[in-house]
Amino acid sequence: MSGRGRPRRSGRPKEVIVIAGEDRNDRESLRILLEKRYPELRGSIVQIGDPVRLHKATGTNLTKRVRAILNKAEGVAEKQGPGTRVACLYVHEDFDAVDGPDYAAVHRRVAQEIHRQSGRGHYVLAVVEMEAWMLLFPDALPHVVKAWKVPAKYLRRDTGRLPDPKSILMRDVSGTRGRRYTESDAPDVFRVIVEQGHLDSPQGTNSSWTRFWRDVELCGREHFRT
Ligand SMILES: [Zn+2]
């Protein structure tokens, strides 16, 4: 890791990537993944922890809630220095339900609203929750806590269809020999996944994981490098 950001004439970034999401561990995990793909973003990612309740919202409610997040993102950017703009906004939320036709419809509805209002944003709606992404990397988990082991029945699965990935991690993966997984382990898990080179070889599938990376690629092409 170089630790170097993009060249900054004033010493401050003139554009920032904003990550919105209620859960600090989830935001931090996204930051780790983004910085792995684009090391030049180091020091240019800021976070907002305001409520994100978009997946059940429709119509005027959805419009207002997206607007509130965008306004907050612009305010946070401005605090980085006058004239700092939001290069792109990532909005994280857990779907809290398994993958299926509803997921695609909900994602489309919210993503279209974000796009309509800003043009530069991505809706990271994890199925069922971000812990499902960790189950794609069974080889990384023992590097966080040695005794953690993903049972065979959860290997090479569509992890977006496992109803309760968090309790799989707390119960089945943690077992009785190691300490139990808690939500605050999430950033460490993703740090191990990226640092030990597992990122490009997920074992299993999860449509929200695939979609996230498609968005990240598009982002690099069209948003913060333009
Ligand atoms: Zn983007």
Boltz pocket constraint, residues with backbone or C-beta under 6 A from the ligand:
constraints:
  - pocket:
      binder: B
      contacts: [[A, 87], [A, 88], [A, 89], [A, 120], [A, 121], [A, 122], [A, 215], [A, 218], [A, 219], [A, 220], [A, 223], [A, 224]]
      max_distance: 6.0
